[in-house]
């Protein structure tokens, strides 16, 4: 049961990170930047969301043990 919850949580984080990256890239393109710059901003946003989720999970782990 724990493995299923973990896999669903990971999938949810990846979907949220992808949506945030998509939004960041779209907003960058609407701002008038080039495609490589918009892709870079989207990649940075994706990495930031993944990093934030890992940091939050690490902080919560201390309370759940």
Biopython code that builds the backbone (N, CA, C, O; Angstrom):
import numpy as np
from Bio.PDB.StructureBuilder import StructureBuilder

atoms = [
    (1, "UNK", "N", (0.816, -1.196, 0.000)),
    (1, "UNK", "CA", (0.000, 0.000, 0.000)),
    (1, "UNK", "C", (0.859, 1.260, 0.000)),
    (1, "UNK", "O", (0.545, 2.242, -0.673)),
    (2, "UNK", "N", (1.954, 1.217, 0.770)),
    (2, "UNK", "CA", (2.821, 2.385, 0.843)),
    (2, "UNK", "C", (3.492, 2.678, -0.502)),
    (2, "UNK", "O", (3.715, 3.836, -0.856)),
    (3, "UNK", "N", (3.804, 1.632, -1.230)),
    (3, "UNK", "CA", (4.458, 1.815, -2.525)),
    (3, "UNK", "C", (3.509, 2.489, -3.505)),
    (3, "UNK", "O", (3.927, 3.347, -4.282)),
    (4, "UNK", "N", (2.253, 2.115, -3.477)),
    (4, "UNK", "CA", (1.271, 2.717, -4.380)),
    (4, "UNK", "C", (1.079, 4.198, -4.070)),
    (4, "UNK", "O", (0.995, 5.019, -4.984)),
    (5, "UNK", "N", (1.009, 4.538, -2.802)),
    (5, "UNK", "CA", (0.858, 5.942, -2.408)),
    (5, "UNK", "C", (2.090, 6.737, -2.822)),
    (5, "UNK", "O", (1.973, 7.865, -3.303)),
    (6, "UNK", "N", (3.262, 6.158, -2.637)),
    (6, "UNK", "CA", (4.500, 6.829, -3.028)),
    (6, "UNK", "C", (4.554, 7.074, -4.531)),
    (6, "UNK", "O", (4.927, 8.161, -4.972)),
    (7, "UNK", "N", (4.184, 6.070, -5.315)),
    (7, "UNK", "CA", (4.201, 6.229, -6.770)),
    (7, "UNK", "C", (3.178, 7.260, -7.239)),
    (7, "UNK", "O", (3.451, 8.025, -8.164)),
    (8, "UNK", "N", (2.014, 7.288, -6.616)),
    (8, "UNK", "CA", (1.011, 8.296, -6.972)),
    (8, "UNK", "C", (1.473, 9.698, -6.596)),
    (8, "UNK", "O", (1.222, 10.652, -7.332)),
    (9, "UNK", "N", (2.139, 9.829, -5.471)),
    (9, "UNK", "CA", (2.659, 11.136, -5.060)),
    (9, "UNK", "C", (3.743, 11.618, -6.016)),
    (9, "UNK", "O", (3.786, 12.797, -6.367)),
    (10, "UNK", "N", (4.606, 10.720, -6.432)),
    (10, "UNK", "CA", (5.663, 11.082, -7.388)),
    (10, "UNK", "C", (5.048, 11.495, -8.721)),
    (10, "UNK", "O", (5.482, 12.474, -9.328)),
    (11, "UNK", "N", (4.050, 10.760, -9.177)),
    (11, "UNK", "CA", (3.381, 11.100, -10.429)),
    (11, "UNK", "C", (2.704, 12.465, -10.335)),
    (11, "UNK", "O", (2.749, 13.246, -11.286)),
    (12, "UNK", "N", (2.086, 12.754, -9.209)),
    (12, "UNK", "CA", (1.437, 14.049, -9.019)),
    (12, "UNK", "C", (2.445, 15.181, -9.040)),
    (12, "UNK", "O", (2.189, 16.223, -9.643)),
    (13, "UNK", "N", (3.573, 14.997, -8.401)),
    (13, "UNK", "CA", (4.613, 16.035, -8.400)),
    (13, "UNK", "C", (5.140, 16.273, -9.804)),
    (13, "UNK", "O", (5.366, 17.419, -10.192)),
    (14, "UNK", "N", (5.337, 15.223, -10.563)),
    (14, "UNK", "CA", (5.842, 15.380, -11.933)),
    (14, "UNK", "C", (4.819, 16.104, -12.804)),
    (14, "UNK", "O", (5.192, 16.953, -13.613)),
    (15, "UNK", "N", (3.539, 15.780, -12.649)),
    (15, "UNK", "CA", (2.500, 16.455, -13.430)),
    (15, "UNK", "C", (2.425, 17.934, -13.060)),
    (15, "UNK", "O", (2.320, 18.786, -13.942)),
    (16, "UNK", "N", (2.478, 18.242, -11.776)),
    (16, "UNK", "CA", (2.433, 19.645, -11.349)),
    (16, "UNK", "C", (3.663, 20.395, -11.848)),
    (16, "UNK", "O", (3.552, 21.541, -12.285)),
    (17, "UNK", "N", (4.828, 19.764, -11.789)),
    (17, "UNK", "CA", (6.052, 20.401, -12.281)),
    (17, "UNK", "C", (5.975, 20.645, -13.786)),
    (17, "UNK", "O", (6.405, 21.692, -14.271)),
    (18, "UNK", "N", (5.430, 19.683, -14.520)),
    (18, "UNK", "CA", (5.304, 19.859, -15.971)),
    (18, "UNK", "C", (4.329, 20.979, -16.313)),
    (18, "UNK", "O", (4.573, 21.755, -17.237)),
    (19, "UNK", "N", (3.232, 21.065, -15.576)),
    (19, "UNK", "CA", (2.277, 22.145, -15.826)),
    (19, "UNK", "C", (2.862, 23.515, -15.482)),
    (19, "UNK", "O", (2.626, 24.488, -16.198)),
    (20, "UNK", "N", (3.613, 23.592, -14.402)),
    (20, "UNK", "CA", (4.263, 24.855, -14.045)),
    (20, "UNK", "C", (5.293, 25.244, -15.100)),
    (20, "UNK", "O", (5.403, 26.415, -15.462)),
    (21, "UNK", "N", (6.045, 24.267, -15.590)),
    (21, "UNK", "CA", (7.030, 24.544, -16.636)),
    (21, "UNK", "C", (6.357, 24.985, -17.930)),
    (21, "UNK", "O", (6.834, 25.895, -18.609)),
    (22, "UNK", "N", (5.257, 24.342, -18.262)),
    (22, "UNK", "CA", (4.516, 24.734, -19.454)),
    (22, "UNK", "C", (4.015, 26.173, -19.344)),
    (22, "UNK", "O", (4.113, 26.951, -20.293)),
    (23, "UNK", "N", (3.485, 26.509, -18.189)),
    (23, "UNK", "CA", (3.024, 27.880, -17.974)),
    (23, "UNK", "C", (4.149, 28.886, -18.028)),
    (23, "UNK", "O", (3.989, 29.966, -18.598)),
    (24, "UNK", "N", (5.287, 28.550, -17.443)),
    (24, "UNK", "CA", (6.424, 29.467, -17.458)),
    (24, "UNK", "C", (6.946, 29.671, -18.886)),
    (24, "UNK", "O", (7.283, 30.787, -19.281)),
    (25, "UNK", "N", (7.006, 28.591, -19.638)),
    (25, "UNK", "CA", (7.456, 28.715, -21.029)),
    (25, "UNK", "C", (6.497, 29.528, -21.873)),
    (25, "UNK", "O", (6.922, 30.339, -22.697)),
    (26, "UNK", "N", (5.209, 29.316, -21.675)),
    (26, "UNK", "CA", (4.195, 30.061, -22.423)),
    (26, "UNK", "C", (4.243, 31.549, -22.063)),
    (26, "UNK", "O", (4.175, 32.407, -22.943)),
    (27, "UNK", "N", (4.358, 31.845, -20.778)),
    (27, "UNK", "CA", (4.455, 33.250, -20.366)),
    (27, "UNK", "C", (5.720, 33.912, -20.900)),
    (27, "UNK", "O", (5.709, 35.088, -21.262)),
    (28, "UNK", "N", (6.807, 33.151, -20.945)),
    (28, "UNK", "CA", (8.046, 33.702, -21.500)),
    (28, "UNK", "C", (7.884, 34.005, -22.987)),
    (28, "UNK", "O", (8.343, 35.040, -23.468)),
    (29, "UNK", "N", (7.230, 33.099, -23.711)),
    (29, "UNK", "CA", (7.018, 33.345, -25.145)),
    (29, "UNK", "C", (6.091, 34.534, -25.370)),
    (29, "UNK", "O", (6.289, 35.312, -26.303)),
    (30, "UNK", "N", (5.074, 34.674, -24.512)),
    (30, "UNK", "CA", (4.166, 35.814, -24.636)),
    (30, "UNK", "C", (4.883, 37.126, -24.321)),
    (30, "UNK", "O", (4.475, 38.192, -24.780)),
    (31, "UNK", "N", (5.955, 37.035, -23.535)),
    (31, "UNK", "CA", (6.755, 38.207, -23.196)),
    (31, "UNK", "C", (7.670, 38.599, -24.350)),
    (31, "UNK", "O", (8.225, 39.698, -24.358)),
    (32, "UNK", "N", (7.828, 37.716, -25.315)),
    (32, "UNK", "CA", (8.590, 38.048, -26.508)),
    (32, "UNK", "C", (10.014, 37.525, -26.531)),
    (32, "UNK", "O", (10.812, 37.973, -27.355)),
    (33, "UNK", "N", (10.356, 36.595, -25.657)),
    (33, "UNK", "CA", (11.714, 36.059, -25.675)),
    (33, "UNK", "C", (11.817, 34.961, -26.726)),
    (33, "UNK", "O", (10.808, 34.478, -27.240)),
    (34, "UNK", "N", (13.045, 34.579, -27.036)),
    (34, "UNK", "CA", (13.261, 33.549, -28.054)),
    (34, "UNK", "C", (12.888, 32.172, -27.502)),
    (34, "UNK", "O", (12.705, 32.000, -26.297)),
    (35, "UNK", "N", (12.780, 31.196, -28.406)),
    (35, "UNK", "CA", (12.423, 29.837, -28.003)),
    (35, "UNK", "C", (13.459, 29.210, -27.053)),
    (35, "UNK", "O", (13.067, 28.585, -26.067)),
    (36, "UNK", "N", (14.770, 29.358, -27.319)),
    (36, "UNK", "CA", (15.724, 28.776, -26.364)),
    (36, "UNK", "C", (15.629, 29.392, -24.964)),
    (36, "UNK", "O", (15.781, 28.686, -23.967)),
    (37, "UNK", "N", (15.383, 30.682, -24.887)),
    (37, "UNK", "CA", (15.245, 31.327, -23.582)),
    (37, "UNK", "C", (13.979, 30.856, -22.884)),
    (37, "UNK", "O", (13.990, 30.617, -21.676)),
    (38, "UNK", "N", (12.897, 30.720, -23.625)),
    (38, "UNK", "CA", (11.651, 30.222, -23.034)),
    (38, "UNK", "C", (11.816, 28.785, -22.553)),
    (38, "UNK", "O", (11.301, 28.423, -21.495)),
    (39, "UNK", "N", (12.522, 27.970, -23.314)),
    (39, "UNK", "CA", (12.778, 26.587, -22.910)),
    (39, "UNK", "C", (13.642, 26.540, -21.653)),
    (39, "UNK", "O", (13.422, 25.705, -20.776)),
    (40, "UNK", "N", (14.620, 27.431, -21.567)),
    (40, "UNK", "CA", (15.464, 27.506, -20.375)),
    (40, "UNK", "C", (14.646, 27.892, -19.154)),
    (40, "UNK", "O", (14.823, 27.314, -18.082)),
    (41, "UNK", "N", (13.759, 28.856, -19.303)),
    (41, "UNK", "CA", (12.914, 29.263, -18.180)),
    (41, "UNK", "C", (11.976, 28.139, -17.758)),
    (41, "UNK", "O", (11.720, 27.950, -16.569)),
    (42, "UNK", "N", (11.471, 27.404, -18.724)),
    (42, "UNK", "CA", (10.606, 26.273, -18.402)),
    (42, "UNK", "C", (11.389, 25.184, -17.672)),
    (42, "UNK", "O", (10.882, 24.588, -16.721)),
    (43, "UNK", "N", (12.612, 24.922, -18.108)),
    (43, "UNK", "CA", (13.432, 23.895, -17.464)),
    (43, "UNK", "C", (13.805, 24.291, -16.037)),
    (43, "UNK", "O", (13.820, 23.454, -15.134)),
    (44, "UNK", "N", (14.103, 25.562, -15.844)),
    (44, "UNK", "CA", (14.429, 26.039, -14.496)),
    (44, "UNK", "C", (13.213, 25.920, -13.590)),
    (44, "UNK", "O", (13.349, 25.544, -12.426)),
    (45, "UNK", "N", (12.041, 26.229, -14.097)),
    (45, "UNK", "CA", (10.820, 26.106, -13.311)),
    (45, "UNK", "C", (10.547, 24.644, -12.956)),
    (45, "UNK", "O", (10.184, 24.341, -11.819)),
    (46, "UNK", "N", (10.717, 23.746, -13.913)),
    (46, "UNK", "CA", (10.520, 22.320, -13.654)),
    (46, "UNK", "C", (11.467, 21.844, -12.561)),
    (46, "UNK", "O", (11.049, 21.150, -11.635)),
    (47, "UNK", "N", (12.728, 22.211, -12.663)),
    (47, "UNK", "CA", (13.713, 21.799, -11.668)),
    (47, "UNK", "C", (13.409, 22.394, -10.301)),
    (47, "UNK", "O", (13.611, 21.739, -9.279)),
    (48, "UNK", "N", (12.923, 23.636, -10.277)),
    (48, "UNK", "CA", (12.602, 24.274, -9.004)),
    (48, "UNK", "C", (11.435, 23.573, -8.312)),
    (48, "UNK", "O", (11.461, 23.391, -7.095)),
    (49, "UNK", "N", (10.426, 23.185, -9.060)),
    (49, "UNK", "CA", (9.281, 22.499, -8.458)),
    (49, "UNK", "C", (9.690, 21.128, -7.932)),
    (49, "UNK", "O", (9.265, 20.737, -6.845)),
    (50, "UNK", "N", (10.495, 20.404, -8.672)),
    (50, "UNK", "CA", (10.976, 19.100, -8.219)),
    (50, "UNK", "C", (11.831, 19.260, -6.963)),
    (50, "UNK", "O", (11.698, 18.479, -6.020)),
    (51, "UNK", "N", (12.706, 20.263, -6.945)),
    (51, "UNK", "CA", (13.554, 20.517, -5.785)),
    (51, "UNK", "C", (12.719, 20.892, -4.564)),
    (51, "UNK", "O", (12.987, 20.427, -3.456)),
    (52, "UNK", "N", (11.720, 21.722, -4.768)),
    (52, "UNK", "CA", (10.848, 22.117, -3.668)),
    (52, "UNK", "C", (10.088, 20.920, -3.109)),
    (52, "UNK", "O", (9.926, 20.805, -1.894)),
    (53, "UNK", "N", (9.625, 20.038, -3.967)),
    (53, "UNK", "CA", (8.911, 18.850, -3.510)),
    (53, "UNK", "C", (9.838, 17.923, -2.724)),
    (53, "UNK", "O", (9.433, 17.360, -1.707)),
    (54, "UNK", "N", (11.063, 17.763, -3.185)),
    (54, "UNK", "CA", (12.018, 16.914, -2.464)),
    (54, "UNK", "C", (12.382, 17.512, -1.111)),
    (54, "UNK", "O", (12.516, 16.788, -0.124)),
    (55, "UNK", "N", (12.539, 18.818, -1.062)),
    (55, "UNK", "CA", (12.855, 19.486, 0.199)),
    (55, "UNK", "C", (11.699, 19.362, 1.184)),
    (55, "UNK", "O", (11.909, 19.105, 2.370)),
    (56, "UNK", "N", (10.484, 19.547, 0.691)),
    (56, "UNK", "CA", (9.315, 19.397, 1.550)),
    (56, "UNK", "C", (9.153, 17.979, 2.061)),
    (56, "UNK", "O", (8.800, 17.774, 3.222)),
    (57, "UNK", "N", (9.407, 16.998, 1.207)),
    (57, "UNK", "CA", (9.314, 15.607, 1.622)),
    (57, "UNK", "C", (10.381, 15.280, 2.663)),
    (57, "UNK", "O", (10.122, 14.539, 3.611)),
    (58, "UNK", "N", (11.564, 15.826, 2.487)),
    (58, "UNK", "CA", (12.627, 15.603, 3.462)),
    (58, "UNK", "C", (12.311, 16.228, 4.811)),
    (58, "UNK", "O", (12.623, 15.661, 5.858)),
    (59, "UNK", "N", (11.691, 17.397, 4.779)),
    (59, "UNK", "CA", (11.320, 18.054, 6.032)),
    (59, "UNK", "C", (10.196, 17.296, 6.725)),
    (59, "UNK", "O", (10.193, 17.185, 7.951)),
    (60, "UNK", "N", (9.249, 16.778, 5.967)),
    (60, "UNK", "CA", (8.150, 16.027, 6.562)),
    (60, "UNK", "C", (8.567, 14.659, 7.078)),
    (60, "UNK", "O", (7.934, 14.101, 7.974)),
    (61, "UNK", "N", (9.628, 14.130, 6.509)),
    (61, "UNK", "CA", (10.082, 12.800, 6.925)),
    (61, "UNK", "C", (10.468, 12.779, 8.401)),
    (61, "UNK", "O", (10.250, 11.782, 9.090)),
    (62, "UNK", "N", (11.039, 13.878, 8.882)),
    (62, "UNK", "CA", (11.434, 13.935, 10.295)),
    (62, "UNK", "C", (10.231, 13.818, 11.220)),
    (62, "UNK", "O", (10.336, 13.270, 12.317)),
    (63, "UNK", "N", (9.097, 14.327, 10.781)),
    (63, "UNK", "CA", (7.891, 14.289, 11.607)),
    (63, "UNK", "C", (7.158, 12.959, 11.495)),
    (63, "UNK", "O", (6.431, 12.577, 12.412)),
    (64, "UNK", "N", (7.338, 12.253, 10.389)),
    (64, "UNK", "CA", (6.598, 11.011, 10.162)),
    (64, "UNK", "C", (7.300, 9.775, 10.711)),
    (64, "UNK", "O", (6.688, 8.713, 10.820)),
    (65, "UNK", "N", (8.562, 9.902, 11.053)),
    (65, "UNK", "CA", (9.284, 8.740, 11.611)),
    (65, "UNK", "C", (9.076, 8.596, 13.092)),
    (65, "UNK", "O", (9.614, 7.673, 13.704)),
]
sb = StructureBuilder()
sb.init_structure("model")
sb.init_model(0)
sb.init_chain("A")
sb.init_seg("    ")
for serial, (resi, resn, name, xyz) in enumerate(atoms, 1):
    if name == "N":
        sb.init_residue(resn, " ", resi, " ")
    sb.init_atom(name, np.array(xyz, "f"), 0.0, 1.0, " ", f" {name:<3s}", serial, name[0])
structure = sb.get_structure()
